[in-house]
Amino acid sequence: MTVRTSPARKRFREFLLSVAALHVAAIALYYALEIGHSPAARQRMFAWVWMGATVAVVLVGIQRIKRARGQRTP
């Protein structure tokens, strides 16, 4: 017996994984580049880039979920 998942559920799972992957990568870079010991301006720039990337991933993910909801299969 196979369970079919809806396209929206698949897109939602992809959305969660992409946000998690982005944060894992950003945290790894934070420690690898020693941002915590950097000047305040560099810390702020890192935070802004991280936040911008998160917003972009979220907006794209939400749009993909909305499109997938329109493709519901019975």
C-alpha atoms as a printed R data frame, in Angstrom:
   type eleno elety resid chain resno      x      y      z
1  ATOM     1    CA   MET     A     1  0.000  0.000  0.000
2  ATOM     2    CA   THR     A     2  1.449  3.354 -1.038
3  ATOM     3    CA   VAL     A     3  0.310  6.629  0.372
4  ATOM     4    CA   ARG     A     4 -0.063  9.433 -2.136
5  ATOM     5    CA   THR     A     5  0.837 12.826 -0.848
6  ATOM     6    CA   SER     A     6 -0.692 15.921 -2.334
7  ATOM     7    CA   PRO     A     7  1.458 18.323 -4.375
8  ATOM     8    CA   ALA     A     8  0.896 20.997 -1.717
9  ATOM     9    CA   ARG     A     9  2.174 18.690  1.016
10 ATOM    10    CA   LYS     A    10  5.267 17.910 -1.057
11 ATOM    11    CA   ARG     A    11  5.924 21.611 -1.622
12 ATOM    12    CA   PHE     A    12  5.434 22.297  2.085
13 ATOM    13    CA   ARG     A    13  7.979 19.612  2.981
14 ATOM    14    CA   GLU     A    14 10.416 21.116  0.445
15 ATOM    15    CA   PHE     A    15  9.748 24.535  1.976
16 ATOM    16    CA   LEU     A    16 10.594 23.340  5.483
17 ATOM    17    CA   LEU     A    17 13.736 21.565  4.312
18 ATOM    18    CA   SER     A    18 14.941 24.575  2.322
19 ATOM    19    CA   VAL     A    19 14.499 26.939  5.270
20 ATOM    20    CA   ALA     A    20 16.265 24.484  7.575
21 ATOM    21    CA   ALA     A    21 19.114 24.007  5.069
22 ATOM    22    CA   LEU     A    22 19.553 27.764  4.717
23 ATOM    23    CA   HIS     A    23 19.794 28.200  8.484
24 ATOM    24    CA   VAL     A    24 22.211 25.293  8.871
25 ATOM    25    CA   ALA     A    25 24.432 26.824  6.180
26 ATOM    26    CA   ALA     A    26 24.215 30.312  7.724
27 ATOM    27    CA   ILE     A    27 25.068 29.030 11.210
28 ATOM    28    CA   ALA     A    28 27.989 27.029  9.814
29 ATOM    29    CA   LEU     A    29 29.268 30.138  8.023
30 ATOM    30    CA   TYR     A    30 28.809 32.197 11.177
31 ATOM    31    CA   TYR     A    31 31.186 29.942 13.075
32 ATOM    32    CA   ALA     A    32 33.539 29.236 10.169
33 ATOM    33    CA   LEU     A    33 34.027 32.952  9.462
34 ATOM    34    CA   GLU     A    34 34.105 33.782 13.190
35 ATOM    35    CA   ILE     A    35 31.456 36.441 12.766
36 ATOM    36    CA   GLY     A    36 30.957 36.624 16.541
37 ATOM    37    CA   HIS     A    37 34.490 38.034 16.892
38 ATOM    38    CA   SER     A    38 34.150 40.414 13.942
39 ATOM    39    CA   PRO     A    39 33.449 44.134 14.079
40 ATOM    40    CA   ALA     A    40 29.842 45.147 14.652
41 ATOM    41    CA   ALA     A    41 29.426 46.351 11.063
42 ATOM    42    CA   ARG     A    42 30.400 42.936  9.685
43 ATOM    43    CA   GLN     A    43 28.031 41.220 12.130
44 ATOM    44    CA   ARG     A    44 25.173 43.463 11.002
45 ATOM    45    CA   MET     A    45 25.941 42.815  7.332
46 ATOM    46    CA   PHE     A    46 25.945 39.062  7.943
47 ATOM    47    CA   ALA     A    47 22.624 39.310  9.773
48 ATOM    48    CA   TRP     A    48 21.039 41.387  6.990
49 ATOM    49    CA   VAL     A    49 22.215 38.992  4.280
50 ATOM    50    CA   TRP     A    50 20.957 36.024  6.288
51 ATOM    51    CA   MET     A    51 17.602 37.709  6.846
52 ATOM    52    CA   GLY     A    52 17.293 38.665  3.155
53 ATOM    53    CA   ALA     A    53 18.062 35.115  2.059
54 ATOM    54    CA   THR     A    54 15.479 33.782  4.517
55 ATOM    55    CA   VAL     A    55 12.815 36.165  3.214
56 ATOM    56    CA   ALA     A    56 13.570 35.158 -0.376
57 ATOM    57    CA   VAL     A    57 13.362 31.435  0.422
58 ATOM    58    CA   VAL     A    58 10.115 31.918  2.344
59 ATOM    59    CA   LEU     A    59  8.457 33.983 -0.388
60 ATOM    60    CA   VAL     A    60  9.422 31.508 -3.111
61 ATOM    61    CA   GLY     A    61  8.314 28.590 -0.949
62 ATOM    62    CA   ILE     A    62  4.935 30.124 -0.177
63 ATOM    63    CA   GLN     A    63  4.314 30.861 -3.857
64 ATOM    64    CA   ARG     A    64  5.138 27.252 -4.758
65 ATOM    65    CA   ILE     A    65  2.746 25.982 -2.081
66 ATOM    66    CA   LYS     A    66 -0.027 28.281 -3.321
67 ATOM    67    CA   ARG     A    67  0.455 27.067 -6.893
68 ATOM    68    CA   ALA     A    68  0.458 23.445 -5.749
69 ATOM    69    CA   ARG     A    69 -2.796 23.927 -3.835
70 ATOM    70    CA   GLY     A    70 -4.460 24.781 -7.136
71 ATOM    71    CA   GLN     A    71 -3.333 21.415 -8.545
72 ATOM    72    CA   ARG     A    72 -5.091 19.219 -5.987
73 ATOM    73    CA   THR     A    73 -5.620 15.652 -7.046
74 ATOM    74    CA   PRO     A    74 -8.642 13.652 -5.886
